[in-house]
Amino acid sequence: MASHLRSYVRGRYTTSREHMPKSHQRYAEWTPSRILSWAEKSGPSTERLAARILESRPHPEQGFRSCLGILRLGKSYGNERLEAACERALTIGAVSYRSVESILKSGLDRQRELPGAEPAPPGPGEHENIRGPGYYH
């Protein structure tokens, strides 16, 4: 049992490191820059996704587990696929561990086009209303 002075700083944690559970103490040494440096090793999209996750939380530490889970996916699927999945997740605004995992599980990281993306317009001579040079003789 321990007693602490009350903190009147709104929205701030005042937990002593020694009083944290052992599983939380190891995370206390990590910083957002450390997480981003690990993510950068997989690629720029992975780093951008990790940064978005950390920025989306009131306290960046709350996004550490999500970021670490995403980085762990690189061990199973490889960094190249992870990078493609993170790029796709950023493009569609699905910024979470579950989204990246789903993209990898379903193989969407291997597809070039996004669902719902507009197809490229047909080139000349490919449309049914274009007569072509043989019409004008």
C-alpha positions, 0 to 999 in steps of 0.5 A, spaced: 500 500 500 502 506 498 500 514 499 501 519 494 500 527 494 494 529 490 495 532 483 491 537 480 493 537 473 487 535 469 488 529 464 495 527 467 497 521 470 501 521 476 503 513 477 510 512 480 513 507 476 515 502 481 507 502 483 506 499 476 504 492 474 511 489 471 507 488 464 507 495 464 513 497 467 517 495 460 513 500 456 514 506 461 521 506 458 519 506 450 517 513 447 513 514 441 520 516 437 522 509 439 516 506 436 517 510 430 524 508 429 522 501 429 516 502 424 521 506 419 525 499 418 519 496 415 518 502 410 515 509 410 508 507 410 508 503 416 512 509 419 506 514 417 501 509 420 504 508 426 505 516 427 497 516 425 496 511 431 500 515 436 497 522 434 490 519 434 490 517 442 490 522 448 496 519 450 501 516 445 503 511 450 496 508 449 497 506 441 504 503 443 500 496 443 497 497 437 503 499 433 507 493 436 502 488 433 502 491 427 510 491 427 509 483 429 505 482 423 511 483 419 514 477 422 509 473 419 507 476 413 514 479 411 516 487 411 514 488 404 507 485 404 506 489 411 508 496 407 503 495 402 498 493 407 500 499 411 499 504 405 493 501 403 490 502 410 492 509 410 489 510 403 482 508 405 483 511 412 483 504 416 488 506 421 488 500 426 491 494 427 485 490 426 485 493 419 492 492 417 491 484 419 485 484 415 488 487 409 494 482 410 489 476 411 485 477 405 491 478 401 488 485 399 495 488 400 497 484 393 491 488 389 493 494 385 487 498 385 482 499 391 475 497 391 470 503 389 476 506 385 474 509 379 476 505 373 481 508 368 477 512 362 477 508 356 483 510 351 481 512 343 478 507 339 476 503 345 469 506 346 463 503 342 461 510 339 468 512 336 468 510 329 475 510 327 479 512 321 476 506 317 469 510 317 472 516 313 473 513 306 
